[in-house]
């Protein structure tokens, strides 16, 4: 199990989702600030956003697991509590400079517009990469991760995922 997140809240969340507490899971906070995290969780929960991107360069630096089809991910809310349980359906590796409009078609709005997606991700990823002496480049590898939501911490949303 990878961190961040509280191990006890992760175990409780897995139990609530009907999974064994020892299920391998990647725990992530998706977004840079509380408002962005809230918006992303909402877009995922309503089914508008069904994919995300990750960086192999960051995984190498932080020890995060390589995403593979079938992997479980817990998305944390802005407070660090489990919000959504997702399962990767498929992953695709490509170069940042080759990401096209078709490649962001399952992102949440407004990130389905490559002209919005690209500058936002350059800024966010450069901030995350800079402590390691790295920066975004067109030949940088990225991983597209396509997922389905299995469980929500919000009972009102849980009905959508049954």
VENFEN-V731494 format. One record per backbone hydrogen bond with DSSP energy under -1.0 kcal/mol. NH is the residue of the N-H (numbers start at 1). CO is the residue of the C=O. E is the energy in kcal/mol with one decimal. If there is no record, write none. Layout:
NH,CO,E ; NH,CO,E
This chain:
2,25,-1.9 ; 10,6,-2.3 ; 11,7,-2.4 ; 12,8,-2.5 ; 13,9,-2.1 ; 14,10,-2.4 ; 15,11,-2.4 ; 16,12,-2.4 ; 17,13,-1.6 ; 18,15,-1.5 ; 19,14,-2.9 ; 23,20,-1.9 ; 26,72,-2.6 ; 28,74,-3.0 ; 37,33,-2.8 ; 38,34,-2.4 ; 39,35,-2.4 ; 40,36,-2.6 ; 41,37,-2.7 ; 42,38,-2.3 ; 43,39,-2.4 ; 44,40,-2.4 ; 45,41,-2.9 ; 46,42,-2.0 ; 47,44,-1.5 ; 48,43,-1.6 ; 49,43,-1.9 ; 50,106,-2.6 ; 52,145,-2.0 ; 54,143,-2.1 ; 59,55,-2.2 ; 60,56,-2.6 ; 61,57,-1.3 ; 62,58,-2.6 ; 63,59,-2.1 ; 70,88,-3.1 ; 71,68,-2.2 ; 73,86,-2.7 ; 74,26,-2.4 ; 75,84,-2.4 ; 76,28,-3.5 ; 77,81,-3.1 ; 80,77,-1.8 ; 83,75,-2.8 ; 84,75,-1.6 ; 85,151,-2.8 ; 86,73,-3.3 ; 87,148,-2.5 ; 88,71,-2.9 ; 89,146,-3.5 ; 90,146,-1.4 ; 92,144,-2.3 ; 94,142,-2.3 ; 96,140,-3.1 ; 97,138,-2.7 ; 98,95,-1.8 ; 99,96,-1.5 ; 107,104,-1.7 ; 111,108,-1.9 ; 113,110,-1.6 ; 116,113,-1.9 ; 117,113,-2.8 ; 118,114,-2.3 ; 120,116,-1.5 ; 121,117,-2.5 ; 122,118,-2.3 ; 123,119,-2.2 ; 124,120,-2.7 ; 125,121,-2.6 ; 126,122,-2.4 ; 127,123,-1.7 ; 128,124,-1.7 ; 129,125,-2.6 ; 130,126,-2.2 ; 132,129,-2.1 ; 133,130,-2.1 ; 134,129,-1.6 ; 140,137,-1.7 ; 142,94,-3.1 ; 143,54,-2.8 ; 144,92,-3.3 ; 145,52,-3.3 ; 146,90,-2.8 ; 147,50,-2.2 ; 148,87,-1.9 ; 150,85,-3.3 ; 151,85,-1.5 ; 153,83,-2.9 ; 157,154,-1.1 ; 158,154,-1.8 ; 160,157,-1.5 ; 161,158,-1.4 ; 162,159,-1.2
